[in-house]
Structure formats: structure tokens, C-alpha cells
Amino acid sequence: MSGILKILLLISLPLSALSSQIPAPQTPQPPHSSTLLVRWEPSSPVNGSLCILRVRSDQPLKSLSGTWQGHKVFFDFDATSMTWYGLAGVGIDTISGQHQLALEATLTSGVRILSNHPVLIGRANYRSIALSVPRKFTEPGPEMLARINQEKMLKNEVFGRITKDRLWEGRFIAPVNGIMTEGYGTERTFNRIQQTVHLGSDFRADTGTYVGAMNSGTVLIAREMFYEGGFVVIDHGQGLLTLYMHLSEINVREGDAVKGGQTIGLSGATGRVTGPHLHIGVKWQGIYVNPASLLMMEMANHN
């Protein structure tokens, strides 16, 4: 055997021995995956819609939360349908097109799942009308301006609160039996000089008509205000509020717990109005949404 061959054998033997001790490479494990099926109602939301989100998972979840246009979406689990439910609002100024819903789920095993879901937002067409009201409501004096500013600060503080727990039960109901006379989103010109957007719904209601809470919750505001007149605001939890305006009488106090259908006051013609009626507003985390969309929703009890 030549000297060169001996050297090659001496070099190759320890390498062969060493390679026999190296464990075989492991096959990479695929990342943990879980499918979240998301359904929106209405299926084609527009600017001004209040939407209910229904989420189902192919694996049991310990918790679920979401983020929508900078707002947190709270979810509750309904064991009967094995579905997670949450609310999300679309502001009237929202630009049409695709917007992202971000979900964060935690499996019962503790594994965290992140996913994004595109939501197509359409554009609604809202009409315009002209109204006449007393001049003080379009050109308030210094004393009235001071009152308006104080009331504005109070409303901003109250509307900024978010109760994380759900306080409502089942479907929301109309506050009166009267028909809706003016819808959400109408552009209104008062006395030809001031233009606003009607961010609620008006119901026909003669002065003295009983007004019921649209669902259970806690009374945040129950007092007379300049523009709103007799004014009641109910917190239904998770950032959802209902507002009742122009009441001639208020029958609840701030801090009261109320049930759906409970009388909270009597309708009237107080504040900035052209005649007796009931104005209803709905806010989701500071965003005014269409009250009609709330009344049409099939809400789960989440038992």
C-alpha cells in the first residue's frame, strides 16, 4: 500500500466514526395553525353600520379579542351555537374600501393565534333637509355658550368610558311604538346657516308617551341639556350606549340599573326640536352608528 493511500485511510476513518455519532437531522415541524371563520352582519356593511361579528374556530378557544379601526372588539362565547360574538361600529366618515379586522385568539392549550380579515365597507347615500328652529339654537349668546361647553365636557367624559362587561340581554327593542320619521345620516340645515348631520333616528311620539330602555344597562346621564333637552344615556357594556333625547320627564337617576323595556321617561319637545318626538342615538366606543342596525340585530344571550 502506498504512503499516500495510508494517509487517506487514516484521515477518512475518524471522519467516518465521527459522522456515525451525529444525529440525523429532524424534519421541521409545521407551525401551529387554527382556522377562524368570521361572519359579519350585515354582510355588506356601510358607513354608519353597527355590525355583529360571529367567529367560529376549528379548535376550542380560551379567549378571543379583536382590533377594528383603532378600537378594541370584545367577544363573548355562546355555548349553544359554539360561536363567539362581538360588536363593531363603522363611523359615518369611514372611507369605502377594504379595512382590516385583527383577531387574537388563545387556544385552551395556551397557544396564541393572530389573524387578519379584510372587511369591505360600502358607501351609503344619505339625504338632506332644511329645518327651522328658534334662533338661540343657531346663535347662542355667551351665557348659553358657557353652558354648552360645560355640557360638552361632561358628554366627552361620559362617552369616553368603556365598560368591558356585557350588560345587555338578548335583542334590543324600540323605545316607543311610534314609526320612525327621520333616519340616521341626514344632512340638516338649520335656519339656512348651520349644517349638521343627524346622527340618530327620530320616532313619532306625542308629548307624554312612555319611553322604554332599549335593553338592560346602567344610566350614565339623566338630566336636562341645552340641545338634547331631557336627556338619558344608558351604558349597555363593551362601549355600547343608547341615547334618548327631548324628554318632557325623566324617571331614572344617574347610576340606576335598568332592564329592557323599563320606562325611563316621557317623550316631549325639549331642547333643539321642531315639534314633539323622540330622538334615539346609538354610540359604539364613541362612534355614532345607525340605530336601525342595532334594532335589526339577532343578539345572542351568551349564556
N, C-alpha and C positions, 0 to 999 in steps of 0.2 A: 504494500500500500504506500502510495507516495506521501511525502510530507504535507503537501497541500491538502490532500484528501483527509488526512488525520486531523488537521486543524479545523477543517469544515465540520467534521463529525463532532469534535469537542465543542464547537460553538453551537451547533444545532441541538445537541442533547439537552442542555439546561433550558433552552428556549422551549423545547417540546414539553419538558417536565413542568415548566412554569405555566405554559398555556393550559395544561390539563387541570391546574388548580384554579383558574379564573372562571367564575360562574357564568353560565350562558346569559346573554342579555335578555331582560324581561320585556315582554310585549307591553307597550304603553297602554294604560287603562283609559278608556274614553271618559271625558268629563261627565259629571253627574248631570242628567237632564230631566226636566219635567215640563209638561205642556200645560199652559194656562190658556183656557178658552174664554175669550172676553166677548160679551154681547152688550151693545148699547141700546137703550130705549129712551127716546125714539131712535130708530135705526139710522135715520138721516138727520142728525141734529143741525140746528141753525143758530145764528147769533141770537141769544136770549133764551135758549133752551135750558131747562133743568133736566138732567139725564140721570137715569138709574143704571148702574153698571152691575152686570151679573157675571161672575167669574167662577169657572169650574176648573178643577185640577185633576190630572190623572193619578195624583198621589195625595195622600192626606196632608193637609196644611195645619201648622200650629198657629200661624198668623199671616195676615195679608194687609199691605198698605200700598198707597199709590201717590203719585205726584202728577198734578194736572195744571198746567199754566201757572206754575209757582205756588199752587195751593195743595195742601195735603188732603188726600182722599181717605176717609175712614171706612173700614169694611166690617160688617157683621156676618156671622155664619148662620145659615138656616139649615138645620139638620134634616128637615123634612125633604127638601129638594137637593141637599148636598151642594148648595150654592152660596157663594159669598156675595153680599150686596153692598154697594156704596153709592153715594151721590156725588155728582159733579155738575157745576154750572158753567155755562158759556155766556160771557158778557156780551152786551149788545154791540160793543165796539170791536168784537173779535173779527179778525180778517178771515175771509173764507179760504179754504185750502186744508192741507193736512197738518194736524197738530199731534204731538206725541203724548201718550199716556205711559208713564213709567210705573211698573209694578215691582214690588219687593215682597217675596213670599219666603216664609220659613217652613220647611218640612218638619214633620214630627220627629225626624231623626236629628234635627238641628241644622241641616244643610240650608244655606240661603240661596235663593234663586232670584235673579234680576232679569227683567224682560221689558221691551218697549213695544208699544202697539200704536200704529198710526190710526188717527181718527179724522175722517173727512168732515169738515164743518161747512155747511152751505150758508147762503145769504138770504135772509127774509126781507120781504118788501112790506114796509110799514107806511101807513097813510099819514096825511097832515090835515089838521083842522085849525080853525080860529075861534077863540073864546073871548068873552068879556067878563071881567071881574072888577071889584072895587079897586080904585086907584092905589090904595095903601098897599096892595099886594104886589104891585109892579114898581111902585116908587115909595118904599117905606122911608119914614123920617128917621132922624138919629136915634130916638128912643127905641123905635121898633128894630132898627138895625142892631142895636146893642142886644136886644132880646133874641133876635135871630141868630147872632153869633154865639150867644150862650147856649142856645138850644142845639146849634150845630156841633159845638164841642161835646155836649152830652151825648148826642147821637153817634158821633165818631167814636167816643169811648165805649159805648154800649155795643155798637156794631162791630167793634174790633175784638170782642170777646168770642172765644170758641170753646164751647162745652164739648169735650171729647166723647162723652157718653151719649148714646141714643136715648131720647126721651119720648119720641113718638111711638104710636102703636097702630099698625095696620094702615089703611088708606086714609088720605086727607079728604075732608068733606067741605063742601061750600059753606061759607059762614051765614048765608041767608038763602031764602028760596027764590029771590028775585033773579031775573035774567041779567046776563052781562050786557051792559050798554056801551062800554068803551074798553077796548083791549089794550094790551101791552105794546109799547113801541111807537105809539102815535106821536108824531111831532106836533106840538101845540104852540100857537102864537097867542099870547095874552095881550089884549088891548093894542094889537098891531106893533108892539115894540119889544116884547120879550118872548123868546122862543125856548121851549123846553121839550124834553121827551117824556112821555107818560110811561113811567117805569112800573106800572101795576095794572090792575083791572078794576073797572067800576061796575058795581051791581045796582040795579034799581031797588031802592029801599026807601019808603016813606019815613019821615021822622018818627022815631019811636019803635021801629022794627027791631026785634031781638036779633042780636049778632052773636053767633057762637064761635068758640075756638075751633080752628080747623083740625086740630089734633092736640094731644096732650103735650104739656111742656111747662115752662116757668115764665111768669110775667116779668119782663125786664123794664118796660116803660108803661106807665098808666097815668097820664096827665094831659093837660091842655097845652097845645103848642100853636105857634103863630100860623104856619102854613097848614099843618096837619089837623088843627082843631083838636077835638077829643081823640087822643092817640093811645093805642095799646100795641105793644110789641111782645110777642111770645117766642121764647127760645125753645126749639124742639130738639136741640142737641146736634153735635157734629157740624156746627156752623150754619144750621138751617133756622131761619127766622120767618115768622109771618107778621105783617104789619096791618093794622086796622085803623082807618082814618075817618075824620069828620063826625065822630060820635057825639050825640047830644047828651049822653050819660055814660059814665064808666062804672062798672060794677065789680071790678077787681082792683087789687093793690099790687104794687111792685114787690116781687118776691113770692107771690102766690103760686102754688102749683095748680094747674087746671087740667081738665080732661077734655077730650074731643067732644064738641057739641055743647059744652058748658057755656051759658050766657056770660059774656064779658062786658056787654054794654048795649046801648040802643043807638041805632043809626040816626044821623042828623044832617045838618048843613053848616057845620062849624069849620073854621079855617078858610082856606082859599078854595071856594066852590062856586058853582053857578046855580046850584039847587040841591035838594036833599038826595043823597046817595051814599053808598058805602064804597070806599076805595080800599083795595087789598093790594099789599105788596109782598113779595117773597124775596128774601135775600139768602144767598149761599156764600158764606165766608166773605161777606162784603160786596158781593156781586148781585145786582138786581136781575132776577130772571122772570120768565113769564109764569104767572100764577096758574094759567090754564094747563101748563105742562105738569105742574105738581098735582092738580086735581085729576088728571087722566092717568096717573101712575098706579100700577098694581104693586102696592108695597107689601113686603113680607113682614110677618110678625117677629121673625128671628128668634123663635123660641128654642 
